[in-house]
């Protein structure tokens, strides 16, 4: 909790200043790419004081990159360099098709919804500028996971747009926004992206700045539909007001940012969670049901429709050895969630009394929304009483494989609930740091309750 108190939520101005004034690490990525194919300056490169740093035609090697990152440039670096060997639009399209071979469930959705003709046509007509191609080429070579994410989000954003009967221009913009949504990561310190430990406040600001950096980049390209840049900025916003960088709710967000945000979340779960267990996109249904208002109700309905029409079946996964072992493990987690729910109710009741005059405090508003969502989700999922424990006891006693489908669904629901509780825990730490009066009995009670919740989360992580 002490670490969380030091993590402030950056304002949009702070992120904008960081994007414009912070050290730009893109040159270092270009220097690495230069080891495989020449990266050349297309003009003399000056800093913002008019000092010549690199002459036209020079290679951007590590020596040049080291000089460049020490200066604020007169023009963005990506507008002053060229890769001698770069991807083209056809290669990007082929890469997206090859990705489907790695994810057969994705290929099945593509086929079942007869999406190939539309997908091919949108790619053929899409105006992917040379600067976008440059960024995607560097992304592929330097951040391959983010490159795969870009292809996935471009594909799913297009598919959702088609299923929503959006016009061709918006569908094309969905592809571009999906491809571009994370290119800002190329400009932040690689060590921050690769860090496994908890992020510092400065590192968290750097991570969040990628949406602003991406927006600025897209806006710098002539004739790009402005909804693309807005979608890049908003793809981490959430309809319940719990996202970043602006914390805007549903009615203040553009549709395309919601679409890309949904695609990004789907990709993260499919790759980061499901790839290890053999689950497929069909197993996203419990996640979607628990986040129907987080990603907006119309998008929830469209995504559920896509999965239902895919023909995919729910996966039956058991990495615990037996139904009995799986039931006992899920029971231990359910006990922790029930305890957390009681603590959240106490926390929420005290917060309601404590914040009557803080209705316009942004973190307070977000925290109230998160608490309400988690308490609602635990109720709707059946994790609010002893019935779930009795059912799991019965599953453990009978060791009946017919219960495996329900156990799989419960495991996914528990995973999502723990994630949401973790989000409450993080936001509470920010609230304590920014908006909560430090010295009174209620605030001490709030912090003590949240510390107990933190201990419960730690206990859940150690379960085997």
C-alpha positions in Angstrom: 0.0 0.0 0.0 2.9 2.4 0.7 4.1 1.9 -2.9 0.6 2.6 -4.2 0.3 5.9 -2.2 3.3 7.1 -4.1 1.7 6.4 -7.5 -0.2 9.4 -8.6 -2.6 9.4 -11.5 -1.1 11.7 -14.2 -3.2 14.4 -15.7 -3.5 14.7 -19.5 -1.3 17.8 -19.4 1.4 15.8 -17.5 1.2 13.1 -20.2 1.2 15.6 -23.0 4.3 17.3 -21.5 6.0 14.0 -21.1 5.2 13.1 -24.7 6.6 16.4 -26.0 9.5 17.0 -23.6 10.6 13.6 -22.3 13.5 11.7 -23.8 12.4 10.0 -27.1 13.8 6.5 -27.3 12.8 5.9 -30.9 16.3 6.6 -32.1 17.6 3.7 -30.1 15.2 1.3 -31.7 16.2 2.7 -35.1 19.9 2.0 -34.3 19.1 -1.6 -33.6 17.1 -1.9 -36.8 20.1 -0.3 -38.6 22.1 -3.5 -37.8 19.9 -5.4 -40.2 19.0 -2.8 -42.8 20.2 0.7 -43.3 18.3 3.5 -41.6 19.2 6.7 -43.2 18.6 10.4 -42.5 16.6 11.8 -45.3 17.6 15.4 -44.5 19.9 17.3 -42.1 18.6 16.7 -38.6 18.8 19.7 -36.2 17.9 20.1 -32.6 15.3 22.7 -31.5 18.1 25.3 -31.1 19.3 24.9 -34.7 22.4 22.8 -34.0 23.1 20.2 -36.7 23.2 16.7 -35.2 23.2 14.4 -38.2 23.8 15.1 -41.9 21.5 13.9 -44.7 22.4 10.4 -45.8 24.0 9.4 -42.6 23.1 6.1 -41.0 21.3 6.1 -37.7 23.7 3.8 -35.9 24.2 3.8 -32.1 26.6 6.7 -32.2 24.0 8.9 -34.0 21.2 7.6 -31.9 23.1 8.5 -28.7 23.5 12.0 -29.9 19.9 12.3 -31.0 18.3 11.1 -27.7 20.2 13.8 -25.8 18.4 16.6 -27.7 14.9 17.9 -28.4 14.6 17.8 -32.2 13.3 20.5 -34.5 11.2 17.9 -36.2 10.0 14.4 -35.2 12.7 11.9 -36.0 10.3 9.6 -37.8 9.8 12.3 -40.4 13.5 12.6 -41.1 14.6 9.0 -41.6 14.0 6.1 -44.0 14.4 2.4 -43.8 16.0 0.9 -47.0 14.1 -2.3 -46.4 10.6 -1.9 -45.1 7.3 -3.8 -44.9 4.6 -2.9 -47.4 0.8 -3.2 -47.1 0.7 -6.6 -48.8 3.2 -8.0 -46.4 1.3 -6.6 -43.4 -1.9 -8.2 -44.7 -0.1 -11.5 -45.2 1.3 -11.2 -41.7 -2.2 -10.9 -40.3 -3.3 -14.0 -42.2 -0.2 -15.9 -40.9 -1.2 -14.9 -37.4 -4.4 -16.9 -37.8 -2.4 -20.1 -38.3 -1.0 -19.5 -34.8 -4.5 -19.0 -33.4 -6.9 -21.5 -35.0 -9.8 -20.1 -33.0 -9.2 -16.8 -34.7 -9.1 -18.5 -38.1 -12.4 -20.2 -37.3 -14.1 -17.0 -36.4 -12.7 -15.4 -39.6 -14.1 -18.3 -41.7 -17.4 -18.8 -39.8 -18.4 -15.1 -40.2 -17.2 -15.1 -43.8 -15.0 -12.2 -43.1 -12.2 -12.8 -45.7 -13.8 -10.9 -48.6 -14.5 -7.8 -46.5 -11.1 -8.0 -44.7 -9.2 -8.2 -48.0 -11.1 -5.3 -49.5 -10.6 -3.1 -46.5 -6.8 -3.8 -46.5 -6.6 -3.2 -50.3 -8.3 0.2 -49.9 -6.7 1.3 -46.7 -4.5 4.4 -47.0 -1.6 3.2 -44.7 0.9 6.0 -45.0 4.7 5.5 -45.4 5.1 6.8 -41.8 2.7 4.2 -40.5 4.5 1.5 -42.4 7.8 2.7 -40.9 6.5 2.5 -37.4 5.0 -1.0 -38.0 8.3 -2.2 -39.5 10.2 -1.0 -36.5 7.5 -2.4 -34.2 7.8 -5.8 -35.8 11.6 -5.9 -35.4 11.9 -4.4 -32.0 8.6 -5.2 -30.1 7.2 -8.3 -31.8 4.5 -8.9 -29.2 3.2 -5.4 -29.7 3.3 -6.0 -33.5 1.2 -9.1 -33.1 -1.2 -7.1 -30.9 -1.4 -4.5 -33.6 -2.4 -7.0 -36.2 -4.9 -8.7 -33.9 -6.5 -5.5 -32.9 -6.7 -4.3 -36.5 -8.4 -7.5 -37.5 -10.9 -7.6 -34.6 -11.7 -3.9 -34.8 -12.5 -4.3 -38.5 -14.7 -7.3 -37.7 -16.6 -5.5 -35.0 -17.1 -2.6 -37.3 -18.5 -4.9 -40.0 -20.8 -6.6 -37.5 -22.0 -3.1 -36.3 -22.8 -2.2 -40.0 -20.5 0.8 -39.8 -19.7 2.6 -43.1 -16.6 1.7 -45.1 -14.7 4.9 -44.0 -15.2 4.0 -40.4 -14.3 0.3 -40.9 -11.1 1.4 -42.6 -10.4 3.8 -39.7 -10.9 0.8 -37.4 -8.1 -1.0 -39.1 -5.8 1.9 -38.9 -6.6 2.6 -35.3 -6.0 -1.1 -34.4 -2.7 -1.1 -36.1 -1.5 2.2 -34.6 -2.9 2.0 -31.1 0.4 1.0 -29.4 3.1 2.5 -31.6 3.7 5.0 -28.8 5.5 2.3 -26.9 8.4 2.7 -29.4 9.1 6.1 -27.8 9.3 5.2 -24.1 12.2 3.5 -22.3 12.5 -0.2 -23.3 13.5 -1.0 -19.7 10.1 0.2 -18.5 8.2 -2.1 -20.9 10.4 -5.1 -19.9 10.1 -4.5 -16.2 8.6 -7.3 -14.2 8.6 -5.6 -10.8 6.2 -2.9 -9.6 6.4 0.4 -11.6 7.4 3.6 -10.0 5.1 6.7 -10.4 7.4 8.0 -13.2 7.4 4.7 -15.0 3.6 4.5 -14.8 3.4 7.9 -16.3 5.7 6.8 -19.1 3.5 3.7 -19.8 0.3 5.9 -19.9 2.0 8.4 -22.1 2.0 5.9 -25.0 -1.6 6.8 -25.9 -0.8 10.5 -26.1 2.4 9.8 -28.1 0.4 7.6 -30.5 -2.2 10.3 -30.9 0.4 13.0 -31.7 2.0 10.7 -34.2 -1.2 9.9 -36.1 -2.3 13.6 -36.0 1.0 14.5 -37.7 0.1 12.5 -40.8 -1.9 14.4 -43.4 -5.3 13.3 -44.6 -5.8 10.6 -41.9 -9.4 10.4 -40.6 -9.3 12.3 -37.3 -11.3 9.5 -35.6 -8.1 7.3 -35.8 -6.1 9.6 -33.6 -8.9 10.0 -31.1 -9.3 6.2 -31.0 -5.6 5.8 -30.3 -5.9 8.3 -27.4 -9.0 6.7 -25.9 -8.3 3.0 -26.3 -7.5 2.6 -22.6 -10.6 4.6 -21.5 -13.5 2.6 -20.1 -17.2 3.4 -20.2 -17.5 3.3 -16.4 -14.9 6.1 -16.2 -12.2 3.9 -14.8 -9.7 4.2 -17.7 -7.0 6.6 -18.7 -5.8 9.2 -19.7 -8.9 11.3 -19.2 -11.2 9.0 -17.1 -14.1 9.8 -19.3 -17.4 7.8 -19.2 -19.4 6.2 -22.0 -21.2 9.3 -23.4 -18.0 11.3 -23.7 -16.0 8.7 -25.6 -15.8 8.1 -29.4 -17.1 4.7 -30.7 -13.8 3.7 -32.3 -11.8 4.1 -29.1 -14.3 1.7 -27.4 -13.9 -0.7 -30.3 -10.1 -0.8 -30.2 -10.2 -0.9 -26.4 -12.4 -4.0 -26.5 -10.1 -5.6 -29.1 -7.0 -4.8 -27.0 -8.6 -6.4 -23.9 -9.6 -9.5 -25.9 -6.1 -9.9 -27.3 -4.5 -9.5 -23.9 -6.7 -12.2 -22.3 -6.5 -14.6 -25.4 -2.7 -14.3 -25.5 -1.5 -13.7 -21.9 -3.9 -16.0 -20.1 -5.4 -18.5 -22.6 -2.4 -19.4 -24.7 -0.8 -21.2 -21.8 -3.9 -23.3 -21.0 -5.3 -24.1 -24.5 -8.4 -22.0 -24.0 -9.9 -20.2 -27.0 -11.7 -16.9 -27.7 -15.0 -18.7 -27.0 -13.9 -18.8 -23.3 -14.0 -15.0 -23.2 -17.8 -15.2 -22.6 -17.6 -15.1 -18.8 -15.2 -12.1 -19.1 -17.6 -10.3 -21.4 -20.6 -11.0 -19.2 -18.8 -9.5 -16.3 -17.7 -6.4 -18.3 -20.9 -5.6 -20.2 -20.9 -2.0 -19.0 -17.2 -1.6 -18.9 -16.9 -1.8 -22.7 -20.4 -0.5 -23.4 -23.5 -2.6 -23.9 -23.7 -2.5 -27.7 -20.1 -3.7 -28.0 -20.7 -6.4 -25.5 -23.6 -7.7 -27.6 -21.7 -7.6 -30.8 -18.7 -9.4 -29.4 -21.0 -12.1 -27.8 -22.7 -12.5 -31.2 -19.4 -13.0 -32.9 -18.4 -15.7 -30.5 -21.8 -17.4 -30.7 -21.7 -17.5 -34.5 -18.1 -18.8 -34.5 -19.1 -22.4 -33.8 -16.4 -22.6 -31.1 -17.1 -24.7 -28.0 -16.1 -23.9 -24.4 -12.8 -25.4 -23.5 -12.6 -28.1 -20.8 -9.3 -27.3 -19.1 -8.0 -28.9 -15.9 -4.4 -28.3 -14.9 -5.0 -29.5 -11.3 -5.0 -33.3 -12.0 -8.6 -34.1 -11.0 -12.0 -32.5 -10.6 -11.6 -32.9 -6.8 -8.3 -31.0 -6.8 -9.7 -28.2 -9.1 -12.8 -27.9 -6.9 -10.7 -27.6 -3.7 -8.5 -24.9 -5.3 -11.4 -22.9 -6.5 -13.1 -23.2 -3.1 -10.0 -21.7 -1.4 -10.1 -18.8 -3.8 -13.9 -18.4 -3.3 -13.4 -18.2 0.4 -10.9 -15.4 -0.1 -13.3 -13.6 -2.5 -16.1 -13.9 0.0 -13.9 -12.3 2.7 -12.8 -9.6 0.2 -16.5 -8.9 -0.5 -17.2 -8.3 3.2 -14.2 -6.0 3.5 -15.3 -4.1 0.4 -18.8 -3.6 1.8 -17.2 -2.2 5.0 -14.9 0.0 2.9 -17.7 1.3 0.7 -20.0 2.1 3.7 -17.2 4.1 5.3 -16.2 5.8 2.0 -19.8 6.9 1.5 -19.8 8.6 4.8 -16.3 10.0 4.3 -16.8 11.5 0.9 -20.1 13.3 0.9 -18.3 16.5 0.0 -15.9 14.9 -2.5 -18.4 14.2 -5.3 -16.3 16.1 -7.9 -12.9 14.5 -6.8 -11.9 12.4 -9.9 -10.2 9.5 -8.1 -13.0 9.4 -5.5 -15.6 9.1 -8.3 -13.6 6.4 -10.0 -13.2 4.5 -6.7 -16.9 4.6 -6.1 -17.6 3.3 -9.6 -15.1 0.5 -9.2 -16.5 -0.6 -5.8 -20.0 -0.6 -7.1 -18.9 -2.7 -10.1 -17.1 -5.3 -8.0 -19.9 -5.7 -5.5 -22.4 -6.0 -8.4 -20.2 -8.5 -10.2 -19.7 -10.7 -7.1 -23.5 -10.8 -6.7 -24.2 -11.6 -10.3 -21.6 -14.3 -10.4 -23.1 -16.1 -7.3 -20.1 -15.3 -5.1 -21.9 -13.6 -2.3 -23.0 -16.5 0.0 -22.2 -20.0 1.0 -24.1 -21.7 -1.9 -21.0 -21.6 -4.1 -18.9 -23.2 -1.3 -21.5 -26.0 -0.8 -21.5 -26.7 -4.5 -17.7 -26.9 -4.7 -17.7 -29.2 -1.7 -20.1 -31.5 -3.6 -17.9 -31.4 -6.7 -14.9 -32.3 -4.6 -16.7 -35.2 -2.9 -18.1 -36.6 -6.1 -15.0 -36.0 -8.3 -17.5 -35.9 -11.2 -16.1 -34.9 -14.6 -19.5 -33.6 -15.7 -18.9 -30.6 -13.5 -15.8 -29.6 -15.4 -17.5 -27.1 -17.7 -19.0 -25.2 -14.8 -15.7 -25.3 -12.9 -13.9 -23.8 -15.9 -16.4 -21.0 -16.1 -16.0 -20.4 -12.3 -12.3 -20.3 -12.7 -12.5 -17.6 -15.4 -15.0 -15.6 -13.3 -12.7 -15.8 -10.2 -9.7 -14.7 -12.3 -11.7 -11.6 -13.5 -13.0 -10.8 -10.0 -9.4 -10.9 -8.6 -8.3 -8.5 -11.4 -11.1 -6.1 -10.6 -10.3 -6.2 -6.8 -6.7 -5.5 -7.7 -7.9 -2.5 -9.7 -9.8 -1.3 -6.6 -6.7 -1.8 -4.5 -4.6 0.3 -6.9 -7.1 3.0 -7.2 -7.6 3.2 -3.4 -3.8 3.8 -3.1 -4.1 6.7 -5.5 -7.1 8.1 -3.6 -5.2 7.9 -0.3 -2.3 9.8 -1.8 -4.2 12.5 -3.7 -7.6 13.2 -2.1 -8.1 11.4 1.2 -7.5 13.5 4.4 -4.6 11.9 6.2 -5.4 12.4 9.8 -8.8 11.3 10.9 -10.4 8.1 12.2 -12.4 7.4 9.1 -9.4 7.6 6.8 -7.4 5.4 9.1 -10.2 2.9 9.0 -10.3 3.0 5.2 -6.6 2.4 4.9 -6.7 -0.5 7.4 -9.5 -2.2 5.5 -7.7 -1.8 2.2 -4.5 -3.2 3.8 -6.5 -6.3 4.7 -7.8 -6.6 1.1 -4.2 -6.4 0.0 -3.3 -9.3 2.2 -6.2 -11.3 0.8 -4.9 -10.6 -2.7 -1.4 -11.7 -1.7 -2.8 -14.9 -0.2 -4.7 -15.7 -3.4 -1.5 -15.3 -5.4 0.3 -17.9 -3.3 -2.4 -20.6 -3.6 -1.4 -23.8 -5.4 
